[in-house]
Amino acid sequence: MVYAILNALQNLPVGIQVVLGLVFFMLVLLFVDTVFMNGRLQSMFCVYPRRTLNPLRFFTSPWVHKDFPHLAFNSVPFFIFGVIIALDGLTEFWIVTLIISFLSGLGVWLFASVTKSCHFGASGLVLGYFAYIFFRGFFTNNAQEIMVAFVVVVLFYFTRFSTFGNLRYREGVSNVGHWFGFLSGIAAAYIWPWLAIRQGL
């Protein structure tokens, strides 16, 4: 049984393998944090608004989660959006991920409320991926990408994972992180085509 599963995973496209691996990585971090660290990974990896600036946390904060429901809610759209991007190329996927992580983390550090002092979780990255998928076709005038974007919008508008719902204000949630994730995805949709042409990627 295990061998069959491993064999099936090996036969998947590399982009799917990578995104699945990241979901598994988040699950392992949550397990370690819950069982062994008593939540200390959250405070070690999260972004604290307007405290000592540590840009490394911009890249670590998306991967830690409060509990399993928090991770489960983020991992489904993360997987779907991530696969859509990764199947176009792993270089594109990693650069887009880095752009969104950095810009959304910086936005949280500059503008988020200190009341919710520790900001973490993949929801900003999810909204960044969503915005990237939606806007990249308009920046590149690619009809196929525009069609994919509208299909994604329709599918996620009518599910409990509604991406638009995450842009509404909710008490105790990193709303600034959501909005800056979304805006960072738009920035990535503009930057990546320019970078790809300039660098021949």
C-alpha positions as CSV (number, residue, x, y, z in Angstrom):
1,M,0.0,0.0,0.0
2,V,2.7,2.5,1.0
3,Y,4.8,1.5,-2.0
4,A,1.8,2.0,-4.3
5,I,1.2,5.5,-2.9
6,L,4.9,6.4,-3.2
7,N,5.0,5.1,-6.8
8,A,1.9,7.1,-7.6
9,L,3.4,10.3,-6.1
10,Q,6.6,9.8,-8.2
11,N,4.5,9.6,-11.3
12,L,2.9,13.0,-10.7
13,P,4.2,16.1,-12.5
14,V,7.0,17.8,-10.6
15,G,5.0,20.9,-9.9
16,I,2.3,18.9,-8.1
17,Q,5.0,17.0,-6.1
18,V,6.5,20.3,-5.0
19,V,3.2,21.8,-3.8
20,L,2.2,18.6,-2.1
21,G,5.6,18.6,-0.4
22,L,5.0,22.1,0.9
23,V,1.6,21.1,2.3
24,F,3.2,18.2,4.0
25,F,6.0,20.5,5.3
26,M,3.3,22.8,6.9
27,L,1.7,19.7,8.5
28,V,5.0,18.6,9.9
29,L,5.7,22.1,11.4
30,L,2.2,22.1,13.0
31,F,2.8,18.6,14.5
32,V,6.2,19.6,15.9
33,D,4.9,22.9,17.2
34,T,1.8,21.3,18.8
35,V,3.5,18.2,20.3
36,F,7.0,19.4,21.1
37,M,7.2,23.2,21.1
38,N,3.9,24.2,22.8
39,G,3.3,26.9,20.1
40,R,6.8,28.4,20.3
41,L,7.3,28.0,16.5
42,Q,4.5,30.5,15.9
43,S,6.2,33.2,18.0
44,M,9.6,32.3,16.4
45,F,8.5,32.5,12.8
46,C,5.7,35.1,12.8
47,V,5.8,38.8,12.0
48,Y,5.4,41.3,14.8
49,P,4.3,44.7,13.4
50,R,6.8,47.5,14.0
51,R,9.1,45.6,16.3
52,T,12.7,44.9,15.4
53,L,12.8,44.4,11.6
54,N,13.6,40.8,10.7
55,P,12.9,40.3,6.9
56,L,13.6,36.5,7.3
57,R,10.2,36.3,9.2
58,F,8.5,37.6,6.0
59,F,9.4,34.2,4.5
60,T,8.9,32.0,7.5
61,S,5.5,33.3,8.7
62,P,3.3,31.7,5.9
63,W,4.3,28.2,6.9
64,V,3.2,28.0,10.5
65,H,-0.4,27.7,11.7
66,K,-2.3,27.9,14.9
67,D,-4.1,24.5,14.7
68,F,-5.2,21.8,12.3
69,P,-8.5,23.6,11.2
70,H,-6.4,26.7,10.4
71,L,-4.0,24.7,8.3
72,A,-6.8,22.7,6.6
73,F,-8.7,25.8,5.6
74,N,-5.5,27.2,4.0
75,S,-4.1,24.1,2.5
76,V,-6.9,23.3,0.1
77,P,-6.8,26.6,-1.9
78,F,-3.0,26.7,-1.4
79,F,-2.7,23.4,-3.1
80,I,-5.0,24.3,-6.0
81,F,-3.6,27.7,-6.7
82,G,-0.1,26.6,-6.1
83,V,-0.4,23.7,-8.6
84,I,-1.9,26.0,-11.2
85,I,1.2,28.2,-11.0
86,A,3.8,25.4,-10.5
87,L,2.6,23.5,-13.6
88,D,3.6,26.6,-15.6
89,G,7.2,26.2,-14.2
90,L,8.9,25.9,-10.9
91,T,11.0,29.0,-11.4
92,E,7.9,31.0,-11.8
93,F,6.3,29.4,-8.8
94,W,9.3,30.0,-6.5
95,I,9.8,33.6,-7.6
96,V,6.1,34.4,-7.2
97,T,6.1,32.8,-3.8
98,L,9.1,34.9,-2.7
99,I,7.6,38.1,-4.1
100,I,4.3,37.6,-2.3
101,S,5.9,36.5,0.9
102,F,8.3,39.5,1.1
103,L,5.8,42.2,0.1
104,S,2.9,40.9,2.2
105,G,5.2,40.4,5.2
106,L,6.5,43.9,4.8
107,G,3.0,45.3,4.6
108,V,2.0,43.4,7.8
109,W,5.1,44.7,9.6
110,L,4.4,48.3,8.5
111,F,0.6,48.6,8.8
112,A,-0.9,45.7,10.8
113,S,-2.4,46.3,14.2
114,V,-0.2,45.4,17.2
115,T,-3.3,44.2,19.0
116,K,-3.0,40.9,17.0
117,S,0.7,41.1,17.6
118,C,1.8,37.8,16.0
119,H,0.8,37.4,12.3
120,F,1.3,34.0,10.6
121,G,-0.4,31.4,8.3
122,A,-0.6,30.8,4.6
123,S,-3.8,32.8,3.9
124,G,-1.8,35.8,2.7
125,L,0.1,33.6,0.4
126,V,-3.1,32.0,-0.8
127,L,-4.7,35.3,-1.6
128,G,-1.5,36.3,-3.4
129,Y,-1.6,33.2,-5.5
130,F,-5.2,33.9,-6.3
131,A,-4.5,37.5,-7.3
132,Y,-1.5,36.4,-9.4
133,I,-3.6,33.8,-11.3
134,F,-6.4,36.4,-11.9
135,F,-4.3,39.3,-13.0
136,R,-1.3,37.7,-14.9
137,G,-3.4,37.1,-18.0
138,F,-4.4,40.8,-18.2
139,F,-0.8,41.9,-17.9
140,T,0.4,39.4,-20.6
141,N,-2.8,39.6,-22.8
142,N,-3.0,35.8,-22.6
143,A,-6.6,34.7,-23.3
144,Q,-6.0,31.2,-21.9
145,E,-4.8,32.5,-18.6
146,I,-7.7,35.0,-18.4
147,M,-10.1,32.0,-18.9
148,V,-8.4,30.0,-16.1
149,A,-8.6,33.1,-13.9
150,F,-12.4,33.4,-14.3
151,V,-12.9,29.7,-13.8
152,V,-11.0,29.9,-10.5
153,V,-13.0,32.9,-9.4
154,V,-16.3,31.2,-10.1
155,L,-15.4,28.0,-8.4
156,F,-14.0,29.6,-5.2
157,Y,-16.8,32.2,-5.0
158,F,-19.3,29.5,-4.3
159,T,-17.3,27.4,-1.8
160,R,-16.5,27.7,1.9
161,F,-13.0,28.5,0.9
162,S,-14.2,31.7,-0.7
163,T,-11.2,33.8,-1.3
164,F,-13.3,37.0,-1.3
165,G,-14.6,36.2,2.2
166,N,-11.0,36.4,3.4
167,L,-10.8,40.0,2.3
168,R,-13.7,41.1,4.7
169,Y,-12.8,42.4,8.1
170,R,-13.0,39.7,10.8
171,E,-12.1,40.0,14.4
172,G,-8.9,38.2,15.5
173,V,-7.8,37.6,11.9
174,S,-4.9,39.2,10.1
175,N,-7.0,41.2,7.7
176,V,-4.0,43.4,6.7
177,G,-2.1,40.2,5.9
178,H,-4.9,39.1,3.6
179,W,-5.1,42.4,1.8
180,F,-1.4,42.8,1.4
181,G,-1.2,39.2,0.2
182,F,-3.8,40.0,-2.5
183,L,-2.0,43.2,-3.5
184,S,1.4,41.4,-3.5
185,G,-0.1,38.9,-5.9
186,I,-1.0,41.7,-8.3
187,A,2.5,43.0,-8.0
188,A,3.9,39.5,-8.8
189,A,1.6,39.3,-11.8
190,Y,3.3,42.4,-13.1
191,I,6.8,41.7,-12.1
192,W,7.1,38.0,-13.3
193,P,6.4,38.6,-17.0
194,W,8.8,41.5,-17.1
195,L,11.5,39.5,-15.2
196,A,10.9,36.4,-17.4
197,I,11.4,38.4,-20.6
198,R,14.4,40.4,-19.2
199,Q,16.2,37.3,-17.8
200,G,15.1,34.8,-20.4
201,L,13.4,32.6,-17.8
